[in-house]
Amino acid sequence: MFSKEESRRLKQEFWTSFGKSFPRKWILYNTKIKDVAFKFYFDRKSAMVALDIECRDLESRIRYYEKFESFKKILEEDYIKGLIFEDCYVLENGKEISRIYIQKDHVCIHNKKTWQETMEFLNENMEKFEEFYYMFEDVIKG
């Protein structure tokens, strides 16, 4: 078991190490679409690269989700196989969003032995997600 402080330190060490191993500027929140962002996650059970659609009004959220869903075949065939599309994803805090993501199970932020494979997973999949986004950005925004 790790204390909160040890856990916080390990998380910080991982993300610092990730940034040094794969130095680049990611899109993340800079999609230029309000409430649509790319995100990295890594916890004690899994790692994830996600596109979160958190629009306050349901109509906007559905509209953006359906735009991304219309590219599902292209995304899966040309960019990332195994993407999970969830129009209604509930976060730990109870907030409902739409999420498109790829997940790697059986990795743990507290286990440094899984860090390298996790970093490679995060980097590879975020690069592919961004490549897709840049290719279809105008259509998605329109």
N, C-alpha and C positions, 0 to 999 in steps of 0.2 A: 504494500500500500504506500502511496505517496501522499505527503502533506500537500496542502494547497500551494504552499510556497515552492516546493519541489516540482510540482506539476506545472506551475506557472513558469518556472525557470526552464524546464525541459521544452515547453511549448515555444518559449522565446528562443531558445537555442536552436530548435528545429527550424523555425521560420528564418532566423538569421543565416543558418547554414544553407537553407534552400535558396535564399537570395544571393548568397555568394557562389553557390554551385551553378545556378541558372540566372545570371544577371541580365535582366531585361525589364523593360517597362511593359506591364500587362495592361489590357484594357480595363478590367475589373469594373469599377463604377463609371468609367468614362465612355459609356456606350452612346452617349448623347440622347438617350431615351430615358426620361424620368422614370424612376422605380424599376428599371431593368438593368441587372448587373451580373457579371460573371464573378464567381466566388470559389475559393479554395476552402476545403474543410479537411481536418485531420484530428481524430480523437482517439480514444482507447480501443475502438473496435474497427474503424474503417477510415478510408480517405475518399474524398469526393471532389469532383470538378463539376460545378453547377452553373446554370443560367437561371437566376431567380427573377420572377416577374411579380412585383409586390405593389402593383398599382392600387391606390386607395379605392377607386371605384371599380366595381366588378366588370362593367362593360369594357373598360380599357384593358383590364387584365385578360379578359377572354379574347379580345381582339388581338393582342400581342401573342398570346399563347397559340391561337389558331394560325397566325402567320408563321410562327416557328413550326407548328405541327404540319403545315402544308409543305415544309421542306424536309419532313421526316425521312423520306426515302433517299434523298440526296445526302442528308446528314449521315445516315447510317451506311450508305454504300460508298461514299467518297471521303468521309471524314472520320467518324467515330462509330464503330460497331458496338452494339450493346447499350445504347443510350436508353434511359428510362424517362418517359414523358408522363408527368402527373399534373393534370389541370387543377387538382385540389390537394395541396401538400400542406400539412399542418406542422408548423415549427414547434419547438419545445415550449416556447412562450405562449402557444395557443393561436398565434397569428396564422391566417390562411393565405397561402400564396400559390402560384403555379411554378413548377420547377421542372427543368430538363437537366438530367445529370447522368454521370457515369460514376460508378462506385467501385472501390477496391476493398474487399473484406479481408479480415485476418491480418491486419497491420495495426500497430499501436504506437501512438505518439510517445508512450513511456518506454518503448522498446527500441533502442537505437539500432538494433540489428535489422529493423524493418524500414529504417529511414531512407536508405539509398533507393530501394525499390519504390518507395512511396514518392520520393522526389522525382524519379523518372516518370512515374505514372502521372503525377500532377503536371509536370512540364509538358510531356507528350500530348496529353489530352487537352490542356488549355491552349497549346499552340494550334491544335486542330480546330478547336472551337472558335478561336479568334480568326483563323484562316477562313473558315466558313462565314463568320460574321462580316469580315471585310468584303468578301465576295458578294454577299447579298444585303449589305447594310442599307442601301438606298431603298430596296423593296420593303425591307422590314420596317424602316422608318416611315415610309409613305402611307 
